[in-house]
């Protein structure tokens, strides 16, 4: 056998770099599996938990704009979220307004505004989520 045939006949040895890359790949797989288990355990599949906060009341054209922020601290997306606002004075409802937000993903915020013709600062204003669809 000449020298070139002898070199090709020997099996190649695994280098330290290959072992390191293999260990890194195994570690990434374990981290990914741990993340997926954590998502299942912490309730990523739970219902949306929605909270609406009024952030400002400002005059707009012929009426008033009530700016609001919706936060979803739940585990699922709320689609077609209907936000409703009612203005009452002396125990009597004066006006209602509503807005639809396309979607609010988990752990996120969306903003919008309700439009009123009466001054919402003069009375009791209640803004709340009225309904949504789940994907």
N, CA, C and O of each residue as an XYZ file, in Angstrom:
540
protein
N       0.847     -1.171      0.000
C       0.000      0.000      0.000
C       0.888      1.227      0.000
O       1.863      1.330      0.744
N       0.513      2.142     -0.856
C       1.286      3.377     -0.791
C       0.694      4.323      0.250
O      -0.346      4.030      0.840
N       1.346      5.439      0.471
C       0.998      6.352      1.561
C      -0.405      6.964      1.404
O      -1.100      7.131      2.407
N      -0.838      7.297      0.197
C      -2.153      7.923     -0.003
C      -3.275      6.934      0.277
O      -4.308      7.322      0.822
N      -3.097      5.659     -0.083
C      -4.127      4.658      0.212
C      -4.221      4.421      1.713
O      -5.310      4.185      2.238
N      -3.113      4.480      2.390
C      -3.095      4.250      3.827
C      -3.841      5.364      4.570
O      -4.510      5.091      5.567
N      -3.740      6.592      4.109
C      -4.412      7.716      4.753
C      -5.920      7.654      4.535
O      -6.681      8.011      5.434
N      -6.364      7.212      3.374
C      -7.798      7.134      3.115
C      -8.418      5.935      3.807
O      -9.623      5.945      4.057
N      -7.681      4.941      4.117
C      -8.208      3.753      4.765
C      -8.442      3.982      6.253
O      -9.273      3.293      6.843
N      -7.746      4.918      6.878
C      -7.909      5.191      8.301
C      -9.218      5.927      8.555
O      -9.565      6.849      7.816
N      -9.943      5.529      9.588
C     -11.153      6.297      9.918
C     -10.763      7.643     10.519
O      -9.780      7.750     11.253
N     -11.557      8.679     10.193
C     -11.268     10.013     10.720
C     -11.745     10.090     12.157
O     -12.749      9.480     12.522
N     -11.025     10.836     12.963
C     -11.373     10.998     14.366
C     -12.255     12.228     14.533
O     -12.141     13.204     13.791
N     -13.130     12.158     15.521
C     -13.984     13.300     15.836
C     -13.156     14.329     16.572
O     -12.453     14.014     17.532
N     -13.247     15.566     16.111
C     -12.446     16.626     16.717
C     -13.184     17.235     17.911
O     -14.379     17.013     18.104
N     -12.453     17.995     18.691
C     -13.039     18.678     19.849
C     -14.091     19.693     19.402
O     -15.090     19.894     20.094
N     -13.878     20.329     18.257
C     -14.853     21.295     17.726
C     -16.181     20.626     17.396
O     -17.242     21.201     17.641
N     -16.132     19.419     16.844
C     -17.360     18.690     16.532
C     -18.116     18.304     17.795
O     -19.345     18.365     17.836
N     -17.369     17.903     18.836
C     -18.008     17.603     20.114
C     -18.670     18.858     20.694
O     -19.779     18.794     21.225
N     -17.989     19.980     20.590
C     -18.533     21.242     21.114
C     -19.803     21.635     20.373
O     -20.778     22.057     20.997
N     -19.803     21.501     19.047
C     -21.005     21.828     18.273
C     -22.153     20.867     18.594
O     -23.310     21.281     18.667
N     -21.841     19.619     18.781
C     -22.870     18.650     19.168
C     -23.472     18.978     20.519
O     -24.687     18.895     20.700
N     -22.621     19.355     21.475
C     -23.108     19.728     22.808
C     -23.962     20.989     22.737
O     -24.988     21.078     23.411
N     -23.551     21.964     21.927
C     -24.321     23.197     21.766
C     -25.693     22.897     21.152
O     -26.703     23.445     21.593
N     -25.731     22.042     20.154
C     -27.007     21.657     19.548
C     -27.920     20.964     20.544
O     -29.116     21.248     20.594
N     -27.361     20.056     21.338
C     -28.154     19.382     22.371
C     -28.679     20.360     23.411
O     -29.818     20.241     23.862
N     -27.849     21.325     23.790
C     -28.275     22.345     24.754
C     -29.419     23.186     24.192
O     -30.377     23.478     24.907
N     -29.331     23.576     22.920
C     -30.410     24.343     22.293
C     -31.719     23.559     22.263
O     -32.787     24.127     22.494
N     -31.646     22.281     21.984
C     -32.850     21.449     21.987
C     -33.455     21.398     23.386
O     -34.672     21.511     23.532
N     -32.626     21.229     24.418
C     -33.124     21.205     25.796
C     -33.751     22.541     26.201
O     -34.787     22.563     26.865
N     -33.132     23.648     25.805
C     -33.687     24.967     26.118
C     -35.039     25.142     25.436
O     -35.980     25.637     26.057
N     -35.151     24.753     24.196
C     -36.418     24.857     23.474
C     -37.492     24.003     24.132
O     -38.622     24.464     24.297
N     -37.174     22.796     24.504
C     -38.149     21.942     25.180
C     -38.559     22.535     26.525
O     -39.735     22.485     26.886
N     -37.608     23.095     27.271
C     -37.921     23.749     28.543
C     -38.856     24.927     28.346
O     -39.783     25.120     29.133
N     -38.625     25.722     27.299
C     -39.487     26.862     26.994
C     -40.907     26.399     26.675
O     -41.872     26.977     27.173
N     -41.040     25.378     25.863
C     -42.367     24.869     25.506
C     -43.113     24.326     26.724
O     -44.314     24.555     26.867
N     -42.415     23.614     27.597
C     -43.039     23.111     28.822
C     -43.479     24.274     29.701
O     -44.570     24.237     30.270
N     -42.643     25.308     29.821
C     -42.991     26.478     30.622
C     -44.227     27.175     30.066
O     -45.064     27.639     30.840
N     -44.362     27.261     28.747
C     -45.536     27.884     28.130
C     -46.804     27.099     28.462
O     -47.857     27.691     28.702
N     -46.707     25.787     28.477
C     -47.867     24.954     28.801
C     -48.224     25.092     30.276
O     -49.398     25.226     30.622
N     -47.229     25.061     31.134
C     -47.467     25.093     32.576
C     -48.009     26.447     33.031
O     -48.877     26.492     33.904
N     -47.522     27.545     32.466
C     -47.951     28.871     32.924
C     -49.280     29.299     32.338
O     -49.706     30.429     32.576
N     -49.945     28.458     31.593
C     -51.296     28.776     31.155
C     -51.378     29.647     29.928
O     -52.246     30.517     29.852
N     -50.507     29.443     28.969
C     -50.578     30.216     27.742
C     -51.911     29.984     27.029
O     -52.281     30.779     26.165
N     -52.623     28.948     27.357
C     -53.890     28.677     26.724
C     -55.066     29.260     27.480
O     -56.214     29.021     27.104
N     -54.809     30.027     28.549
C     -55.917     30.571     29.328
C     -56.616     31.684     28.560
O     -56.080     32.212     27.585
N     -57.799     32.031     29.003
C     -58.615     33.048     28.339
C     -57.971     34.429     28.431
O     -57.134     34.665     29.303
N     -58.357     35.346     27.534
C     -57.861     36.721     27.646
C     -58.318     37.351     28.961
O     -59.452     37.144     29.394
N     -57.442     38.111     29.584
C     -57.789     38.882     30.781
C     -57.624     40.350     30.403
O     -56.506     40.854     30.294
N     -58.752     41.027     30.205
C     -58.750     42.371     29.649
C     -59.045     43.425     30.699
O     -59.923     43.251     31.544
N     -58.307     44.514     30.637
C     -58.542     45.667     31.507
C     -58.507     46.918     30.642
O     -57.595     47.096     29.836
N     -59.503     47.783     30.811
C     -59.589     49.028     30.049
C     -59.347     50.198     30.993
O     -59.939     50.272     32.070
N     -58.471     51.110     30.581
C     -58.148     52.294     31.364
C     -58.371     53.541     30.506
O     -57.888     53.608     29.376
N     -59.087     54.513     31.028
C     -59.250     55.789     30.333
C     -57.966     56.578     30.523
O     -57.505     56.755     31.651
N     -57.383     57.055     29.424
C     -56.113     57.777     29.496
C     -56.270     59.281     29.292
O     -55.415     60.050     29.731
N     -57.352     59.719     28.631
C     -57.552     61.157     28.422
C     -58.988     61.420     27.971
O     -59.634     60.560     27.373
N     -59.470     62.624     28.270
C     -60.761     63.103     27.771
C     -60.493     64.476     27.172
O     -60.076     65.397     27.873
N     -60.737     64.608     25.856
C     -60.408     65.847     25.155
C     -61.547     66.281     24.237
O     -62.245     65.435     23.678
N     -61.745     67.590     24.077
C     -62.731     68.057     23.098
C     -62.237     67.744     21.683
O     -61.053     67.906     21.390
N     -63.140     67.297     20.809
C     -62.822     66.974     19.416
C     -63.959     67.449     18.531
O     -65.061     66.906     18.608
N     -63.729     68.407     17.729
C     -64.748     68.871     16.796
C     -66.035     69.241     17.506
O     -66.053     70.137     18.349
N     -67.112     68.550     17.164
C     -68.429     68.799     17.762
C     -68.665     68.000     19.031
O     -69.752     68.078     19.605
N     -67.689     67.240     19.486
C     -67.911     66.377     20.648
C     -66.663     66.199     21.483
O     -65.818     67.087     21.597
N     -66.583     65.013     22.063
C     -65.503     64.688     22.996
C     -64.929     63.320     22.643
O     -65.655     62.406     22.252
N     -63.616     63.198     22.788
C     -62.932     61.912     22.572
C     -62.425     61.405     23.913
O     -61.724     62.112     24.637
N     -62.785     60.188     24.227
C     -62.303     59.532     25.442
C     -61.275     58.492     24.997
O     -61.629     57.431     24.483
N     -59.996     58.815     25.204
C     -58.921     57.884     24.830
C     -58.824     56.796     25.887
O     -58.966     57.062     27.080
N     -58.581     55.569     25.441
C     -58.464     54.442     26.369
C     -57.342     53.527     25.932
O     -56.886     53.570     24.789
N     -56.905     52.692     26.872
C     -55.896     51.664     26.619
C     -56.441     50.338     27.122
O     -56.964     50.257     28.234
N     -56.320     49.301     26.308
C     -56.734     47.943     26.683
C     -55.484     47.114     26.889
O     -54.584     47.116     26.048
N     -55.425     46.400     28.014
C     -54.307     45.497     28.290
C     -54.839     44.076     28.407
O     -55.856     43.829     29.056
N     -54.137     43.151     27.772
C     -54.492     41.734     27.844
C     -53.392     41.010     28.607
O     -52.309     40.779     28.070
N     -53.666     40.655     29.846
C     -52.679     39.932     30.648
C     -52.951     38.431     30.647
O     -52.297     37.680     31.371
N     -53.908     37.993     29.841
C     -54.240     36.571     29.760
C     -53.332     35.831     28.799
O     -52.342     36.374     28.310
N     -53.683     34.591     28.538
C     -52.846     33.735     27.715
C     -53.283     33.591     26.278
O     -52.588     32.940     25.499
N     -54.420     34.177     25.888
C     -54.904     34.047     24.516
C     -55.228     35.409     23.929
O     -55.428     36.384     24.653
N     -55.276     35.457     22.622
C     -55.606     36.682     21.903
C     -57.107     36.924     21.943
O     -57.902     35.991     21.830
N     -57.485     38.186     22.105
C     -58.885     38.599     21.986
C     -59.034     39.264     20.620
O     -58.374     40.263     20.333
N     -59.904     38.706     19.782
C     -60.141     39.272     18.456
C     -61.470     40.006     18.445
O     -62.391     39.668     19.188
N     -61.552     41.017     17.590
C     -62.770     41.818     17.445
C     -63.296     42.268     18.806
O     -64.478     42.114     19.115
N     -62.398     42.824     19.609
C     -62.740     43.274     20.954
C     -63.636     44.508     20.882
O     -63.263     45.523     20.295
N     -64.798     44.413     21.472
C     -65.743     45.526     21.543
C     -65.550     46.230     22.880
O     -65.714     45.625     23.939
N     -65.198     47.529     22.822
C     -65.061     48.348     24.020
C     -66.267     49.279     24.054
O     -66.560     49.971     23.079
N     -66.964     49.286     25.193
C     -68.186     50.062     25.315
C     -68.032     51.115     26.391
O     -67.393     50.883     27.417
N     -68.616     52.267     26.151
C     -68.598     53.345     27.134
C     -69.998     53.887     27.332
O     -70.753     54.053     26.374
N     -70.343     54.162     28.587
C     -71.656     54.760     28.857
C     -71.475     55.948     29.794
O     -70.689     55.909     30.741
N     -72.222     56.996     29.501
C     -72.201     58.218     30.287
C     -73.550     58.354     30.972
O     -74.591     58.373     30.314
N     -73.530     58.450     32.311
C     -74.768     58.609     33.077
C     -74.697     59.886     33.907
O     -73.636     60.298     34.375
N     -75.867     60.493     34.068
C     -76.007     61.674     34.920
C     -77.271     61.487     35.742
O     -78.342     61.211     35.201
N     -77.140     61.637     37.035
C     -78.295     61.506     37.911
C     -78.960     60.143     37.815
O     -80.180     60.031     37.940
N     -78.158     59.105     37.592
C     -78.690     57.751     37.515
C     -79.354     57.418     36.185
O     -79.888     56.320     36.027
N     -79.333     58.347     35.222
C     -79.954     58.128     33.912
C     -78.866     58.104     32.835
O     -77.998     58.976     32.794
N     -78.928     57.099     31.971
C     -77.939     57.004     30.904
C     -78.181     58.108     29.880
O     -79.283     58.246     29.349
N     -77.145     58.886     29.611
C     -77.241     60.007     28.680
C     -76.782     59.594     27.282
O     -77.392     59.970     26.281
N     -75.698     58.814     27.226
C     -75.123     58.467     25.929
C     -74.284     57.206     26.029
O     -73.732     56.885     27.082
N     -74.199     56.489     24.895
C     -73.348     55.306     24.785
C     -72.440     55.472     23.575
O     -72.796     56.136     22.601
N     -71.272     54.864     23.651
C     -70.339     54.827     22.522
C     -69.617     53.492     22.552
O     -69.495     52.864     23.603
N     -69.138     53.062     21.386
C     -68.393     51.805     21.337
C     -67.313     51.887     20.267
O     -67.386     52.695     19.341
N     -66.325     51.042     20.417
C     -65.232     50.928     19.449
C     -64.833     49.469     19.366
O     -64.972     48.722     20.335
N     -64.337     49.066     18.206
C     -63.878     47.689     18.004
C     -62.388     47.698     17.722
O     -61.909     48.439     16.864
N     -61.661     46.866     18.453
C     -60.227     46.701     18.233
C     -60.034     45.330     17.595
O     -60.535     44.325     18.100
N     -59.305     45.295     16.486
C     -59.166     44.064     15.699
C     -58.637     42.897     16.524
O     -59.216     41.811     16.492
N     -57.562     43.098     17.252
C     -57.035     42.022     18.091
C     -56.131     42.588     19.173
O     -55.492     43.626     18.996
N     -56.092     41.883     20.297
C     -55.204     42.232     21.408
C     -54.499     40.943     21.821
O     -55.087     40.120     22.522
N     -53.243     40.754     21.394
C     -52.509     39.535     21.736
C     -52.214     39.441     23.237
O     -52.347     40.433     23.955
N     -51.822     38.273     23.707
C     -51.446     38.124     25.120
C     -50.298     39.062     25.478
O     -49.421     39.328     24.655
N     -50.311     39.558     26.706
C     -49.249     40.427     27.227
C     -48.996     41.635     26.330
O     -47.848     41.981     26.053
N     -50.083     42.278     25.873
C     -49.920     43.444     25.013
C     -50.955     44.512     25.342
O     -51.865     44.298     26.143
N     -50.790     45.662     24.706
C     -51.702     46.800     24.887
C     -52.132     47.326     23.534
O     -51.382     47.264     22.559
N     -53.335     47.840     23.485
C     -53.847     48.537     22.304
C     -54.572     49.782     22.788
O     -55.077     49.821     23.910
N     -54.618     50.794     21.937
C     -55.268     52.044     22.300
C     -56.375     52.360     21.314
O     -56.389     51.864     20.187
N     -57.305     53.198     21.760
C     -58.403     53.638     20.916
C     -59.091     54.820     21.555
O     -58.613     55.367     22.549
N     -60.224     55.216     20.979
C     -60.980     56.339     21.530
C     -62.467     56.109     21.302
O     -62.875     55.551     20.284
N     -63.261     56.547     22.259
C     -64.720     56.554     22.151
C     -65.138     57.996     21.918
O     -64.587     58.907     22.535
N     -66.103     58.212     21.037
C     -66.549     59.555     20.711
C     -67.928     59.806     21.308
O     -68.855     59.020     21.112
N     -68.052     60.902     22.033
C     -69.297     61.305     22.670
C     -69.675     62.706     22.195
O     -68.795     63.513     21.898
N     -70.973     63.005     22.119
C     -71.407     64.366     21.812
C     -71.567     65.182     23.093
O     -71.454     66.407     23.063
N     -71.830     64.512     24.218
C     -71.946     65.177     25.527
C     -70.584     65.144     26.223
O     -69.764     64.271     25.940
N     -70.343     66.086     27.125
C     -69.078     66.159     27.864
C     -69.011     65.020     28.889
O     -69.775     65.020     29.854
N     -68.105     64.048     28.693
C     -68.024     62.904     29.609
C     -67.463     63.266     30.980
O     -67.557     62.465     31.911
N     -66.894     64.432     31.120
C     -66.372     64.848     32.428
C     -67.510     65.275     33.355
O     -67.340     65.347     34.572
N     -68.670     65.555     32.764
C     -69.838     65.993     33.528
C     -70.789     64.804     33.687
O     -71.780     64.701     32.963
N     -70.502     63.937     34.598
C     -71.309     62.745     34.819
C     -70.420     61.572     35.168
O     -69.227     61.726     35.429
N     -71.023     60.400     35.167
C     -70.275     59.174     35.480
C     -69.995     58.432     34.186
O     -70.917     58.060     33.461
N     -68.713     58.218     33.900
C     -68.291     57.541     32.680
C     -67.794     56.147     33.032
O     -66.934     55.986     33.898
N     -68.340     55.138     32.355
C     -67.886     53.764     32.547
C     -67.442     53.218     31.200
O     -68.215     53.184     30.243
N     -66.181     52.789     31.137
C     -65.610     52.201     29.922
C     -65.148     50.800     30.273
O     -64.427     50.607     31.251
N     -65.569     49.804     29.463
C     -65.256     48.413     29.773
C     -65.239     47.581     28.501
O     -65.782     47.991     27.475
N     -64.614     46.411     28.571
C     -64.701     45.486     27.434
C     -66.104     44.877     27.402
O     -66.613     44.439     28.433
N     -66.719     44.849     26.237
C     -68.087     44.344     26.122
C     -68.148     42.950     25.501
O     -69.118     42.225     25.721
N     -67.150     42.567     24.743
C     -67.156     41.236     24.147
C     -65.999     41.064     23.168
O     -65.424     42.043     22.695
N     -65.665     39.814     22.872
C     -64.569     39.509     21.960
C     -64.780     38.123     21.388
O     -65.610     37.352     21.867
N     -64.009     37.821     20.351
C     -63.989     36.488     19.758
C     -62.637     35.858     20.074
O     -61.620     36.550     20.128
N     -62.631     34.547     20.281
C     -61.376     33.818     20.513
C     -61.007     33.053     19.263
O     -61.860     32.423     18.637
N     -59.721     33.107     18.894
C     -59.292     32.352     17.701
C     -59.303     30.858     17.951
O     -58.972     30.080     17.057
